[in-house]
């Protein structure tokens, strides 16, 4: 039984631990003859890697990806692609004091109850460091998507930190890459910097909401009932470390709307059908509409903080525990490229599923 793989035709299996010698991903089902090299994947890993500013963990990892198989003379061969990222800056001694105790909010307790043992060094397999492998696989998925469908763009950004939300009237796509929070609102970025710096100095942390948008995805991806595109997107996002909620389109807000408000009306445009709104997030009946696919996920506050928290030990003693080490005061920041990677993997998987079942879209309008 493998619970370390996701995807149907484009299938990704991640492996490795936070403080092991390396981690990586085995990608099976990748189409052949897709141009790819390590540099193409590295650009996405560089967005996720730690230690880039004071608002993320100070663990210094280059996250340099190596392609060990499945690529020959600059193109995929159709065989499994093996990706590996060496760990180079582990400080396992930081975790010696938690070898026999359970950090509140972490998977320490549940891993121990399930397996009867656990890798306490940084959380082992439960560490967010595992997401580096996902980002590498997502880079490969992006390269494949570019070969299959021109013009698909996948972007993620933070829309909320704690109770502080962006002002969508100031939304600026170009601003996303200009600040350390991947936020499309320059004013919010400035305000969040002071807020998060204060939390960091107070040995505290905060949660966030990340929005992921896939633009240019053709209509027709996904399948009814159990093969819905939004089902797989929600599952993929929910699998990211520290994510506690996922919504598509209007999401939970849809419950406050009337049928008149919520319906995405349609008119004919010069190039075909045009929707007048997108409360459905680009997916109806589990199948893409051709509009922007929009989802959001909520990330809980980082559980590793220097403020003492009540917990227990393996022998049942009650203690107050301070979690040492290097940790993100807001893990939502580095979750942004992970959300992009997971969206890319799901979109490619459904492109391949659609191509395998029906080929080109069957419906024609106008």
Residue pairs with C-beta under 8 A, 6 or more apart in sequence:
2 13
4 13
4 14
4 15
5 11
5 12
5 13
6 12
6 235
6 236
6 239
6 345
7 29
7 345
7 346
7 349
8 349
8 352
8 353
9 29
9 349
9 352
9 353
9 356
10 27
10 29
10 30
10 141
10 144
10 345
10 348
10 349
10 352
11 27
11 28
11 29
11 349
12 25
12 26
12 27
12 134
12 137
12 345
13 25
13 26
13 27
13 28
14 23
14 24
14 25
14 130
14 133
14 134
14 137
15 23
15 24
15 25
15 26
15 133
16 22
16 23
16 24
16 85
16 87
16 125
16 130
16 133
17 23
17 119
17 121
17 122
17 124
17 125
17 127
17 129
17 130
18 87
18 90
18 119
18 121
18 122
18 123
18 124
18 125
18 127
18 129
18 130
19 87
19 90
19 92
19 95
19 119
19 121
19 122
19 124
20 87
20 124
21 86
21 87
22 84
22 85
22 86
22 87
23 84
23 85
23 87
23 129
23 130
23 132
23 133
24 82
24 83
24 84
24 85
24 133
24 136
25 82
25 83
25 133
25 134
25 136
25 137
26 80
26 81
26 82
26 83
27 70
27 80
27 81
27 82
27 83
27 137
27 140
28 80
28 81
29 352
30 70
30 76
30 78
30 80
30 81
30 140
30 144
31 76
31 78
31 144
31 147
31 148
31 352
32 75
32 76
32 77
32 78
33 75
33 76
33 78
33 147
34 75
34 76
34 140
34 143
34 144
34 147
35 74
35 75
35 143
35 147
36 67
36 71
36 74
36 75
36 76
36 140
36 143
37 67
37 71
37 74
38 64
38 65
38 66
38 67
40 139
40 143
41 65
41 67
41 83
41 136
41 139
41 140
42 63
42 64
42 65
42 139
43 139
44 135
44 136
44 138
44 139
44 142
44 337
44 340
44 341
45 63
45 64
45 65
45 85
45 132
45 135
45 136
45 139
46 63
47 135
47 336
47 337
48 63
48 131
48 132
48 135
48 334
48 337
48 338
49 61
49 62
49 63
49 132
50 56
50 57
50 58
50 59
50 60
50 61
50 326
50 328
50 334
51 57
51 58
51 59
51 60
51 61
52 180
53 180
54 197
54 200
55 180
55 181
55 193
55 196
55 197
55 200
55 328
55 329
55 330
55 333
56 180
56 328
56 333
56 334
57 326
57 327
57 328
58 326
59 89
59 91
59 326
60 88
60 89
61 87
61 88
61 89
61 132
62 88
63 85
63 132
64 85
64 86
65 83
65 84
65 85
65 136
66 83
66 84
66 85
66 86
67 81
67 82
67 83
68 82
68 83
68 84
69 79
69 80
69 81
69 82
70 76
70 77
70 78
70 79
70 80
70 81
70 82
71 77
71 81
76 140
76 144
81 140
83 133
83 136
83 137
83 140
85 132
85 133
85 136
87 129
90 121
90 122
91 325
91 326
92 121
92 122
94 324
94 325
94 326
95 120
95 121
95 122
95 324
95 325
97 321
97 324
98 108
98 120
98 321
98 323
99 120
100 313
100 314
100 315
101 108
101 311
101 312
101 313
101 314
101 319
101 321
102 108
102 109
102 112
102 311
102 312
102 313
102 314
103 303
103 304
103 309
103 311
103 321
103 323
104 303
104 309
104 310
104 311
104 321
105 300
105 303
105 309
106 123
106 126
106 303
106 304
107 123
107 126
108 118
108 120
108 123
111 118
111 124
111 125
111 126
112 118
112 314
118 124
119 125
122 129
122 325
126 241
127 241
128 241
128 242
128 328
128 331
128 334
128 335
130 241
131 240
131 241
131 334
131 335
131 338
131 341
134 240
134 338
134 341
134 342
134 345
135 337
135 338
135 341
137 341
137 345
138 337
138 338
138 340
138 341
138 342
138 343
138 344
138 345
139 341
139 344
141 341
141 344
141 345
141 347
141 348
142 154
142 344
144 348
145 152
145 344
145 347
145 348
145 351
146 152
148 348
148 351
148 355
149 216
149 217
149 218
149 351
150 216
151 215
151 216
152 214
152 215
152 216
152 217
152 347
153 214
153 215
153 216
154 212
154 213
154 214
154 215
154 340
154 343
154 344
154 347
155 173
155 176
155 212
155 213
155 215
155 340
156 182
156 210
156 211
156 212
156 213
156 336
156 337
156 339
156 340
156 343
157 176
157 182
157 183
157 184
157 210
157 211
157 336
158 166
158 181
158 182
158 183
158 208
158 209
158 210
158 211
158 332
158 333
158 336
159 165
159 166
159 183
159 209
159 210
159 211
159 296
160 166
160 208
160 209
161 181
161 192
161 195
161 196
161 206
161 207
161 208
161 330
161 332
162 195
162 206
162 207
162 208
164 188
164 191
164 192
164 195
165 188
165 209
166 183
166 184
166 185
166 188
167 185
167 187
167 188
170 184
170 185
170 186
170 187
170 188
171 184
171 185
172 184
172 185
172 186
173 184
175 183
175 184
175 185
175 186
175 189
176 182
176 183
176 184
178 186
178 189
179 186
179 189
180 189
180 193
180 333
181 188
181 189
181 192
181 193
181 333
182 333
182 336
183 189
183 192
195 206
196 206
196 329
196 330
199 205
199 206
199 329
199 330
200 329
202 307
203 305
203 306
203 307
204 301
204 305
204 307
204 329
205 301
205 302
205 303
205 304
205 305
205 327
205 328
205 329
205 330
205 331
206 301
206 329
206 330
207 298
207 299
207 300
207 301
207 330
207 332
208 298
208 299
208 330
208 331
208 332
208 333
208 335
209 296
209 297
209 298
209 299
209 332
210 296
210 297
210 299
210 332
210 335
210 336
210 339
211 294
211 295
211 296
212 237
212 294
212 295
212 296
212 297
212 339
212 340
212 342
212 343
213 292
213 293
213 294
214 282
214 292
214 293
214 343
214 347
215 292
215 293
217 282
217 288
217 290
217 293
217 347
218 288
218 290
218 361
219 287
219 288
219 289
219 290
219 361
219 363
220 287
220 288
220 354
220 358
220 361
220 362
220 363
221 229
221 287
221 288
221 347
221 350
221 351
221 353
221 354
222 228
222 229
222 230
222 232
222 283
222 285
222 286
222 287
222 288
222 350
222 354
223 229
223 286
223 287
223 353
223 357
224 285
224 286
224 287
225 286
227 286
227 353
228 283
228 285
228 286
228 287
229 283
229 286
229 287
229 288
229 293
229 346
229 350
230 248
230 281
230 283
230 286
230 295
231 286
232 346
232 349
232 350
233 246
233 248
233 283
233 293
233 295
233 342
233 343
233 346
234 246
234 248
234 295
236 342
236 343
236 345
236 346
237 243
237 246
237 295
237 297
237 339
237 342
237 343
238 246
238 297
239 342
240 297
240 299
240 335
240 338
240 339
240 342
241 331
241 335
242 299
242 300
242 302
242 331
242 335
243 297
243 298
243 299
243 300
243 335
244 298
244 299
244 300
245 297
245 298
246 295
246 296
246 297
246 298
247 295
247 296
247 297
248 280
248 281
248 283
248 294
248 295
249 278
249 279
249 280
249 281
249 282
249 283
249 294
249 295
250 257
250 262
250 279
250 280
250 281
251 281
251 296
254 262
254 279
257 279
261 279
262 279
263 279
264 275
264 276
264 277
264 278
264 279
264 280
264 284
264 289
264 291
265 275
265 276
265 277
266 273
266 274
266 275
266 276
267 273
267 274
267 276
268 274
268 366
272 365
272 366
273 290
273 365
273 366
275 289
275 291
278 291
278 292
278 294
280 289
280 291
281 292
281 293
281 294
281 295
282 288
282 289
282 290
282 291
282 292
282 293
282 294
283 289
283 293
288 350
293 343
293 347
295 343
297 335
297 339
299 331
299 332
299 335
301 330
301 331
302 327
302 328
302 329
302 330
302 331
303 323
304 323
304 325
304 327
305 323
305 327
306 322
306 323
306 324
307 322
308 320
308 321
308 322
309 320
309 321
309 322
309 323
310 318
310 319
310 320
310 321
311 318
311 319
311 320
311 321
312 318
312 319
313 319
328 334
